[in-house]
Amino acid sequence: MSGSRLPGTPAGEERVVLHVDMDCFYAACERRRDPTLAGEPVVVGMGYEAGERHGAVATASYEARAHGVESAQPISGALAALPRAATAPPDHEGPVGHYRPVDLPYYREVSEEVRAILHDVADAVREVSIDEAYLDVTDRVGWHSVEIFAGSLRERIEREAGVSASVGVAPNMSTAKVASDHDKPEGLVVVPPDAVREFLAPLPVDELHGVGPVTARELRSLGIETAGDLASTPRDRLVSRFGSRGGTIHDHARGRDERVVEPVGKPKSLSSESAFTEATDDVEVIRERLRRLADEVTARAESRDALYKTIGVKVVEPPFDVNTRARSLSGPVADASLVESVALDLAREFEGERVRKLGVRVSNLSFDAATQAPLDAWEGESPPPTSAEDDADDGPGGTERGGDPEGQTTFVDFS
């Protein structure tokens, strides 16, 4: 396609933006925990236990969706479409579903593993929910090799975190999001700058970022069926009907989005993680990797002028047995040698065990240097291991689809 450079973007300055969206994330986490669920219909939700009268589906695997189970559906409808395997009568011959309760602390733990990978490959990461994020990798990769880069990222997420993702690549956020939804699951769609309008034009309007079901119905009532129709509609007509949002969706249909990929608010924790090619019990190899991770995470904290009160490690044993340990100071500090020392000490508990992945994290962050505490003020000699709930406080949080990651969590996954 010729002459389709994004309006207002100088030659050679097109951004390279990725949208990473996990595939049926809650169900994928349950499969990671129980590999026997691979390929089976999995439904994560509430209200399917005997005696419970109300509930809803949080997410359904693609196999479950094939039998009519959908996210946000009443659990009664899901059970009618796909009986629960645990309670199906012995003579039942049709398909059955494997129902699991929502376990947000565990999902946040897995999400944090994915988040660590994203921050390792990109300098600018905007986490918009527990299972999706935008990355600006302009300074790391060019358009000539971004497909290889994105494919490697997707493979790394599956290899190290045990869940799958779809990745969309485009010169702006809204188009990248459309691209990541375009070929789910495990999709990889790259939309170069000169192909944005061509890619968007034939798509139904409800596939555009920012166009929900109600807006889509209104647009269709105006004879606007596709993104191409929307792009060719006079802008003032859309603004008159939808207000400023009309201008926004008009821009998105034309491949325009001036938003910058930047974090939402200040982080609650910083971490660095690394997986071994093969699990190892070599103490020196493990300790050297911990030293490198401690150096990486303290460098990131220093670059953000962040102090930290809690120092922790993550030790993952095969296949995905996650162990976390942490210690806290009486106040926030910035001390790289202390982080290394504490990380090595915490990991001693696992000496002799085979390890497939390691992580170092600093949390309970402060961004005021005046609050730095004395370095000899520990809160207790040997605090107990952090629980999944404690880890969740530092996790990505947020709504499953859009919204502020510091806001309340809802249990609906539309990936």
N, C-alpha and C positions, 0 to 999 in steps of 0.2 A: 504494500500500500504506500503510495507516495504522498509527500507533503502533509503528513499527519503529526508533525511534532506538536507536543502539548503547547497550547497557547501560553505565551509569557515565559517559556522555558528556553534559555539560551542554548545554542548548539553545544553539545558535549557536556551538559550539566544535568541530564536527566537522572533523577534519583533511581536507585535500585532498592525497591521495597519488597519485603516478603511478608505474607500473612500465613502464620502457622496455626492450623486448627486441628486439634486432636479428633480422631474418629471415634464417635460413640464412647466418650472418654470414661464414664463411670463403668460401662460394661467392659471396656478394655482393661480397666484396673482390676475388675473382678476376675477376668481371665488370666491376668498376670498372677494373681493370688492363687488361682485354681486352674492350672493349665488344662485340666480335663474338660473345661468349658469351651475350648477352642472349636470353632465351627458350629457350636450349638446356639439355639435361640436363648439369649440372656436378657432378662428384664430387671432393671434396678428401680425400686420404687418403695412405696409405703402402703400399708393397708391390706396386704394379701394374706396375712396370718389369720388363722381361725379366730372368729370372734370379733375381728376388726371390721367396722362398717364403712369407713371412709379411707380413701387413699388415692394416690395418683402415680402414674409412671414418670420417673425422673429421666430415664433414658432406656432405649431398647436397641439391641444390636441389629445389624442389618438383616440377620436371619430371622429375628423376631418381627421386624417390620414387614418382612415378606408375608407374614401371616396376619397382618392387620393391626399390629401393636404399634402405637405411636407415643412420642413424648407428650406429656401433659394430659394423656388420656386417663379417664377414671379407671382405677384398678379393676373394677368390676367388668368393664368392657374388655380389658386386656385378658382377664381370666376366661372370659367367654370365647375370645378369639384363639387363645393359646393356653390350655389348661396347665396348671402347675405340675411339674414333673413329680414333685415330692408327694403330691396328694392325688394324682391321677389314678383312676381305678385300674386294677391289673389287666382288665380286658380292653383297655383303651388302645386303639390302633392308630390314631391320628398323631400329629406333631404335638409336642409338649414343650413348655418353656421352663427355664431355670431362673427362678425369682430370687433376688438378693436384696437385702435392706440397704438403704443409703448409708454409706460410711465416709462422711466428709473428712474426718481426720486422715484416713488412709489415702483418699483421693488427693488431698492437699500435699501429702508426703510425696506421692508420685509426681504431682504437678511441680513440686519444687525441684525434683530431679530433672525434669524437662526444662524448667526455667534456668537451671545452672548451665545446661548445654547451650541454650539460646544466648545467654550473656557471655558465653565463651566465644561464640562465633560472630557476635555483633556488638558494636559500641553503643548503639542506640536501640533500646528495646522498650516497647510500650505494651505492658501486660493489661489486657482489657477484661480478662475473666480467668477462671481456674484452668480453662482448656484452650485458650487462644491468645496470640500475641502478634504484634507487628514488629518487624526488624528493619532498620535501615542499614544496608551493607554496602553503600556506595563507595566507601573508602576501603573496602576489603576485596571487592570483586567487580569486574566489568560485565557488560551485557554479553560479551562473547563467551564467557565461561560460567555465567550464573546458573545455568541449568545443571551443570556438574556440581556446583556448590550446593544448590538447593537439594539435589538428589542425595548428596553425601550427608547433609543435615538430616534429612528424613530417615535415612538408613541408620544414622547414629542414634537418633531418638529411639528407634525400635530396638537397636542392639543394646543400648545402655539403660534405657528406662523401661523397656518391655511393653511399650504401647505404640500404636501407629498414629501417624499424622498425615494430613494433606497440606500441601504447600502451594500457595499462589504467589507468583512474582510479577510485578508490574512497576511502572514509574510513580505510582501514588497509592495511598492507602485504600481508597474505595475500590479501585480496580483490582488490587491484590486480593482483597477479600472475596470479590466475585470469582476470581480465578481459583482460589482455594476451595470454593464450594462447587466448582464446575465439574470435577471428576472424582468425587468421593466414592469409596474410601481409598486411602493410600494414593491419592492423586498428586500429580505434579504438573501444573499448568504455568507456562511462562508467556507473558504478554509483553513483547518489546514495545518501546515507545512509538514506533511507526505502525503498530498494529492494534492500538487500543480501540479506536473507533470501529474498526472492522470486527474486532472480537466482541464488542458490546452490542453492536447494532441489532443482531437477530435475537438477542435474549429477551424473554418475557420481562415485562417491567418489574414483576415481583422478585426477580433475581438480582435487581440492583440494590446496592447498599443504601439503606435508609427508606426503602419502599416496603411497607408492611402490607398485610392483607387488605386493610380498609382503604389505604391510599391506592393500592393496585385496583380495587374495584372502582374507585372514583375515576382513576385514569382511564380505565376501560370504558366507563360510561361516556367519556369524552372522545372515544375512538382511538385512544392511545394504547396500543397493545404491546409494543416492543420498545427496547431502549432506543432504537433508531427513530421510532415515531416520537418518542419523548425528546430526543435531541433536536429534532426538526420543528418541534412546537415552539412558537414564540415565547420567549422567556417571560414577558410581562403577563401573558395569559396564565401561566403557571403560578406566578407570584400573586396574581389577583385571586386565584382559586385556593391556593395553599399557603399563602404568606411567604415568609422567608424560606421555609422548607421547600417551597416550589422552586426557588432559585437554586437551592442546594442539589436537589435531585436532577435538575436540568444540567447542572455542572457535571454531576456524576455520570449521567448518560452520555455526555460529550467527552468523557475521559479526563475531566478536570477535578483536581482536589489539591488545594494548597496546604492542607494540614501537614504538620511536621511530626515525624515519629519521635516522641519524647516520653519519658516516664511520667506516670500519673502520680503526683505526690512524691514524698521522700520514702525510700525503702525502709522496711523494718528490720531487714537482715541482708547480709551479703555472704555469698558462699561461692566456693569453687570445688568442682568435682571432676574425677577422672576415673575411667574404667581401664582395667588391665586387659590386654588381648586374650590372655588366659588367666584364670584364677590362680593366685599364688599364696604360699604361706612363708615365703622368704622374708624374714624380719627386716633385713637391711633394705630390701627393695621397697617394702611397705613404708618404712620410716623415711626413706628418701622421697618417696612420692608425697607423703604427708608434709615434709618440709617445703616442697615446691608448692603445694596447694596453700599452705599457710602464707608463704611469700606472696602468692597471687592475690589472696583475699585481703591481706593487709595493705597491699599496694592499691587495690581498688578502694579500700576504706580511706586511705590517705588522699587519693585523688578526689574524693568527695568530701574531704574534711570531716570524716565521720569518726566518732568515738564509739566504743562498744563496751557493754557490760557483761555479756555472756559469750563464752567461747565453746564451740562444740565440734564434734566429729561425727561423721556417718561412716559406718562400716557395713558393706553389703556382701553377704555370703551367698554362694550359689544356691538356687538360681536367682532369687530376688528377696532374700531374707535381710530386711533392713534393720540395722541396729543404730541407735543414736545415743550419744552421751554428751553431757554438757556441764560446765561449771560457771559460776557467776561471781563477779566482784561486787563490792558494796557500792561501787559507782563506776561510771564509764571511763575508759582509758584508751590510749592509742599506743600500743607497744608490740611491734612485730615479733621480737624475741619471746615475749610472754605467750603470744598466740602459738608459736611453734612449740614451746615447751609444754603447754597445756594439751595441745593436740596429740603430741607424742605420748604424754602420760595417760591420757584417756584411752588411747588405742592399745595400751599394754594389755588390757583385759582380753584382747582378741589374739594375742600372740599364739602361734601354733595353729590357728584356724586358717582355712583357705578363704581368700578375699578376692572378690571380682571387681569391686569398686570402692573408692574412698572419697570422702568429702570433708572439707573444713568450713566452718561457718562462724561468723561473728554476728550477734544479734543484740536486741534491746539497744538500738542505735541512738546516739545523740549527735547533734550537729552544732554544739556550742562548746568551744574549746575551754571556756571558763569552768565547765563542769567536771573537768578531768579529776579522777579520784586518785588517792594514794595507791601504789601498786601492791602494798602488802595487806590490803583489807579484803580478805576472802570471806565469803558468806558460808562458813562451814568447811570442815576438812574434806569431806567426800560426799557431795550432794548426790541424791539418787539419780538414776538415768532419767532423761527427759521423756515424757510420755508423748504419744501421738497427738494428744490434745494440746500439750505445750508447743509442739512443733507447729501445729496448725495456727497458733497465734502469729507466727512469723511467716505463714504461708501466703499464697497469692490471694486467697479469699475471693470475694466479688460474686457477681451474678454469672451464671453459666453462659449467657449470651448477651454481651454488651454490658454497659453499666460501669459503675465505679468500683474498682477492686477494694476500696476501703468501705464499701457499703454493705448492706445486708445480703446474705446468701440465699438464693432460691435454688430449688432442687430440680430444675428442668434443663435438660441437655438436648439441644436441637441439632447437634452436629451430625 
